[in-house]
Amino acid sequence: GAIVVEQKNEKLIAKKINGKYWMYFGDTDLFMASSVDLIHWEPLENEESKKMVSVLTPRAGYFDSRLVEPGPFALYTSKGIALIYNSSNAANNNDQNLPKYTYAASQALFDPTMPYKLIDRKATYFIHPDKPYEITGEVNNVCFVEGLVHFKKQWFLYYGTADSKIGVAISK
């Protein structure tokens, strides 16, 4: 899961919103859970059906047509909660620029006071397999983002490549 955090100076601290901590979780669809203590979590459910509420879903015709999964923590800002998410391209109804089942990462923005409310979502990925070690490996065509570290005023984004190696992208 990706817990919502806020950057305070050089530290990333779990952020309470409306008295609760929030986390994005799941695969295929993204769901949410809340907690008052960061230990015990309650999924966000529809009161009537008692089913978990999906806050981000795959989209036909896009790079994320097969599944969506959370990446590293979600970053709270006054403009919204930025979530980096991993995705997979379906075999059909997909982005024709990528091979089927390609894993790529993108970003979504959620409301800062209602973390389950999607504000915006990028139409394309910001990282995808395009280097030999990302294209060929244990599982081909994979860039799967998992770690994000802020160090000396730069962001380091760690990701798995073809389920065989670890890469890092650095902000400038």
TORKOL-4160 file (C-alpha; in steps of 0.2 Angstrom, whole numbers, padded with zeros to 4 digits, m for minus):
172
<pt num="1" X="0000" Y="0000" Z="0000"/>
<pt num="2" X="0005" Y="0018" Z="m0002"/>
<pt num="3" X="0002" Y="0028" Z="0014"/>
<pt num="4" X="m0002" Y="0047" Z="0012"/>
<pt num="5" X="0013" Y="0057" Z="0019"/>
<pt num="6" X="0018" Y="0075" Z="0020"/>
<pt num="7" X="0035" Y="0082" Z="0017"/>
<pt num="8" X="0041" Y="0093" Z="0032"/>
<pt num="9" X="0059" Y="0099" Z="0029"/>
<pt num="10" X="0069" Y="0084" Z="0024"/>
<pt num="11" X="0057" Y="0072" Z="0033"/>
<pt num="12" X="0042" Y="0062" Z="0026"/>
<pt num="13" X="0028" Y="0060" Z="0039"/>
<pt num="14" X="0012" Y="0051" Z="0038"/>
<pt num="15" X="m0002" Y="0064" Z="0036"/>
<pt num="16" X="m0019" Y="0064" Z="0045"/>
<pt num="17" X="m0033" Y="0070" Z="0035"/>
<pt num="18" X="m0050" Y="0073" Z="0044"/>
<pt num="19" X="m0043" Y="0064" Z="0059"/>
<pt num="20" X="m0037" Y="0048" Z="0050"/>
<pt num="21" X="m0022" Y="0042" Z="0040"/>
<pt num="22" X="m0025" Y="0036" Z="0023"/>
<pt num="23" X="m0018" Y="0022" Z="0012"/>
<pt num="24" X="m0020" Y="0017" Z="m0007"/>
<pt num="25" X="m0019" Y="m0002" Z="m0009"/>
<pt num="26" X="m0024" Y="m0016" Z="m0021"/>
<pt num="27" X="m0020" Y="m0023" Z="m0038"/>
<pt num="28" X="m0031" Y="m0023" Z="m0054"/>
<pt num="29" X="m0041" Y="m0008" Z="m0046"/>
<pt num="30" X="m0035" Y="0004" Z="m0032"/>
<pt num="31" X="m0044" Y="0005" Z="m0016"/>
<pt num="32" X="m0042" Y="0015" Z="0000"/>
<pt num="33" X="m0041" Y="0011" Z="0019"/>
<pt num="34" X="m0041" Y="0023" Z="0034"/>
<pt num="35" X="m0033" Y="0021" Z="0051"/>
<pt num="36" X="m0032" Y="0031" Z="0067"/>
<pt num="37" X="m0016" Y="0023" Z="0073"/>
<pt num="38" X="m0007" Y="0017" Z="0057"/>
<pt num="39" X="m0009" Y="m0001" Z="0063"/>
<pt num="40" X="m0027" Y="m0005" Z="0061"/>
<pt num="41" X="m0035" Y="m0001" Z="0044"/>
<pt num="42" X="m0053" Y="m0001" Z="0038"/>
<pt num="43" X="m0056" Y="m0002" Z="0020"/>
<pt num="44" X="m0067" Y="0012" Z="0012"/>
<pt num="45" X="m0083" Y="0003" Z="0008"/>
<pt num="46" X="m0100" Y="0008" Z="0000"/>
<pt num="47" X="m0112" Y="0008" Z="0015"/>
<pt num="48" X="m0126" Y="m0001" Z="0006"/>
<pt num="49" X="m0117" Y="m0015" Z="m0003"/>
<pt num="50" X="m0103" Y="m0017" Z="0009"/>
<pt num="51" X="m0091" Y="m0018" Z="m0006"/>
<pt num="52" X="m0074" Y="m0009" Z="m0006"/>
<pt num="53" X="m0075" Y="0007" Z="m0016"/>
<pt num="54" X="m0062" Y="0008" Z="m0031"/>
<pt num="55" X="m0054" Y="0025" Z="m0032"/>
<pt num="56" X="m0043" Y="0021" Z="m0048"/>
<pt num="57" X="m0047" Y="0009" Z="m0061"/>
<pt num="58" X="m0039" Y="0002" Z="m0078"/>
<pt num="59" X="m0044" Y="0012" Z="m0093"/>
<pt num="60" X="m0048" Y="0004" Z="m0110"/>
<pt num="61" X="m0037" Y="0011" Z="m0124"/>
<pt num="62" X="m0023" Y="0017" Z="m0112"/>
<pt num="63" X="m0006" Y="0010" Z="m0106"/>
<pt num="64" X="m0015" Y="0006" Z="m0089"/>
<pt num="65" X="m0029" Y="m0005" Z="m0097"/>
<pt num="66" X="m0025" Y="m0021" Z="m0088"/>
<pt num="67" X="m0022" Y="m0016" Z="m0070"/>
<pt num="68" X="m0017" Y="m0002" Z="m0058"/>
<pt num="69" X="m0007" Y="m0004" Z="m0042"/>
<pt num="70" X="0001" Y="0009" Z="m0030"/>
<pt num="71" X="0019" Y="0013" Z="m0031"/>
<pt num="72" X="0028" Y="0022" Z="m0017"/>
<pt num="73" X="0020" Y="0033" Z="m0004"/>
<pt num="74" X="0007" Y="0046" Z="m0009"/>
<pt num="75" X="0013" Y="0064" Z="m0007"/>
<pt num="76" X="0001" Y="0076" Z="0001"/>
<pt num="77" X="0002" Y="0094" Z="m0005"/>
<pt num="78" X="m0010" Y="0109" Z="m0003"/>
<pt num="79" X="m0015" Y="0106" Z="m0021"/>
<pt num="80" X="m0018" Y="0088" Z="m0020"/>
<pt num="81" X="m0012" Y="0071" Z="m0016"/>
<pt num="82" X="0001" Y="0065" Z="m0029"/>
<pt num="83" X="0001" Y="0046" Z="m0031"/>
<pt num="84" X="0013" Y="0037" Z="m0042"/>
<pt num="85" X="0005" Y="0021" Z="m0048"/>
<pt num="86" X="0011" Y="0006" Z="m0058"/>
<pt num="87" X="0000" Y="m0001" Z="m0072"/>
<pt num="88" X="0000" Y="m0015" Z="m0086"/>
<pt num="89" X="m0006" Y="m0014" Z="m0104"/>
<pt num="90" X="m0019" Y="m0027" Z="m0108"/>
<pt num="91" X="m0019" Y="m0039" Z="m0123"/>
<pt num="92" X="m0033" Y="m0030" Z="m0131"/>
<pt num="93" X="m0041" Y="m0013" Z="m0129"/>
<pt num="94" X="m0024" Y="m0006" Z="m0125"/>
<pt num="95" X="m0011" Y="0007" Z="m0129"/>
<pt num="96" X="m0004" Y="0001" Z="m0146"/>
<pt num="97" X="0012" Y="0010" Z="m0143"/>
<pt num="98" X="0017" Y="m0003" Z="m0130"/>
<pt num="99" X="0018" Y="m0022" Z="m0131"/>
<pt num="100" X="0004" Y="m0031" Z="m0122"/>
<pt num="101" X="0007" Y="m0034" Z="m0103"/>
<pt num="102" X="0020" Y="m0020" Z="m0102"/>
<pt num="103" X="0022" Y="m0012" Z="m0085"/>
<pt num="104" X="0024" Y="0007" Z="m0084"/>
<pt num="105" X="0021" Y="0020" Z="m0071"/>
<pt num="106" X="0011" Y="0036" Z="m0071"/>
<pt num="107" X="0003" Y="0048" Z="m0059"/>
<pt num="108" X="m0014" Y="0053" Z="m0052"/>
<pt num="109" X="m0019" Y="0067" Z="m0041"/>
<pt num="110" X="m0032" Y="0066" Z="m0027"/>
<pt num="111" X="m0042" Y="0079" Z="m0017"/>
<pt num="112" X="m0031" Y="0085" Z="m0002"/>
<pt num="113" X="m0047" Y="0085" Z="0009"/>
<pt num="114" X="m0056" Y="0070" Z="0002"/>
<pt num="115" X="m0041" Y="0058" Z="m0003"/>
<pt num="116" X="m0053" Y="0046" Z="m0012"/>
<pt num="117" X="m0059" Y="0059" Z="m0024"/>
<pt num="118" X="m0049" Y="0058" Z="m0040"/>
<pt num="119" X="m0045" Y="0076" Z="m0047"/>
<pt num="120" X="m0034" Y="0072" Z="m0062"/>
<pt num="121" X="m0024" Y="0058" Z="m0070"/>
<pt num="122" X="m0010" Y="0058" Z="m0083"/>
<pt num="123" X="m0015" Y="0052" Z="m0100"/>
<pt num="124" X="0002" Y="0043" Z="m0102"/>
<pt num="125" X="0016" Y="0036" Z="m0093"/>
<pt num="126" X="0032" Y="0044" Z="m0087"/>
<pt num="127" X="0042" Y="0029" Z="m0086"/>
<pt num="128" X="0041" Y="0013" Z="m0097"/>
<pt num="129" X="0053" Y="0000" Z="m0103"/>
<pt num="130" X="0065" Y="0007" Z="m0116"/>
<pt num="131" X="0082" Y="0000" Z="m0111"/>
<pt num="132" X="0088" Y="m0017" Z="m0114"/>
<pt num="133" X="0088" Y="m0022" Z="m0096"/>
<pt num="134" X="0070" Y="m0016" Z="m0094"/>
<pt num="135" X="0064" Y="m0025" Z="m0110"/>
<pt num="136" X="0072" Y="m0042" Z="m0107"/>
<pt num="137" X="0073" Y="m0052" Z="m0091"/>
<pt num="138" X="0064" Y="m0064" Z="m0079"/>
<pt num="139" X="0048" Y="m0055" Z="m0085"/>
<pt num="140" X="0050" Y="m0044" Z="m0100"/>
<pt num="141" X="0044" Y="m0026" Z="m0103"/>
<pt num="142" X="0043" Y="m0021" Z="m0084"/>
<pt num="143" X="0047" Y="m0004" Z="m0076"/>
<pt num="144" X="0038" Y="m0006" Z="m0058"/>
<pt num="145" X="0041" Y="0009" Z="m0047"/>
<pt num="146" X="0042" Y="0005" Z="m0028"/>
<pt num="147" X="0053" Y="0017" Z="m0019"/>
<pt num="148" X="0055" Y="0036" Z="m0018"/>
<pt num="149" X="0068" Y="0045" Z="m0007"/>
<pt num="150" X="0071" Y="0064" Z="m0005"/>
<pt num="151" X="0090" Y="0066" Z="m0002"/>
<pt num="152" X="0100" Y="0083" Z="m0004"/>
<pt num="153" X="0086" Y="0092" Z="m0013"/>
<pt num="154" X="0084" Y="0078" Z="m0026"/>
<pt num="155" X="0071" Y="0064" Z="m0028"/>
<pt num="156" X="0077" Y="0046" Z="m0031"/>
<pt num="157" X="0064" Y="0035" Z="m0039"/>
<pt num="158" X="0069" Y="0016" Z="m0037"/>
<pt num="159" X="0060" Y="0004" Z="m0049"/>
<pt num="160" X="0062" Y="m0014" Z="m0054"/>
<pt num="161" X="0067" Y="m0018" Z="m0072"/>
<pt num="162" X="0061" Y="m0034" Z="m0081"/>
<pt num="163" X="0059" Y="m0042" Z="m0063"/>
<pt num="164" X="0078" Y="m0044" Z="m0064"/>
<pt num="165" X="0087" Y="m0028" Z="m0059"/>
<pt num="166" X="0084" Y="m0012" Z="m0049"/>
<pt num="167" X="0085" Y="0005" Z="m0058"/>
<pt num="168" X="0085" Y="0023" Z="m0051"/>
<pt num="169" X="0079" Y="0039" Z="m0059"/>
<pt num="170" X="0085" Y="0055" Z="m0051"/>
<pt num="171" X="0076" Y="0072" Z="m0053"/>
<pt num="172" X="0087" Y="0087" Z="m0058"/>
